[in-house]
């Protein structure tokens, strides 16, 4: 078989399905070349390879070890240069949701200009490693000592408190409206560790 190149690609896509619009949008594509015919005969060591190689790969077993870190950021071409990099989202697929995030590891065997390339695609699951910020001093102290967590009034640094919302409600068995004020506080840090 005549092979001109061997490469691996990580590809990330948002896939949408639904009544209105279906499609696929690639947000990440990272390629790594393992071998080209310019590298010489793959059965020979690097020092003994001849510069001229026709690209004919003899039948047999070949091993190309490779390693590269998973690209943790995707480039958004619609943003300015300083804000172009976005954190790559984790894989996502739900049966009743009209969108999913899918990653594939693709092996490409390049066979020349007039021949179809051979492509092998394997879906992969990406879960990013997330290390949250440290908790507030009082929250950390409560964790260490096994005490109840302090609320937003005692530990304002440990909470993200939203502006209050006033909602008029009508209690049962009355015609009068009563204003009820609600305020939501979310514990900080707002992310969980994933390893």
Secondary structure, DSSP 8 states (H G I E B T S, - for coil): -B--EEEEEEEEEEEE-SSS--EEEEEEEEEEEEEEGGG--TTS-GGG--S----B--SS------------EEE-TTS-GGG-EEE----B--TT-SEEEEEEEEEEEE--TTS--EEEEEEE-----B------HHHHHHHHHT-----TTT-GGGEEE---EEEEEE-TT---EEEEEE--EEESS-S--B-
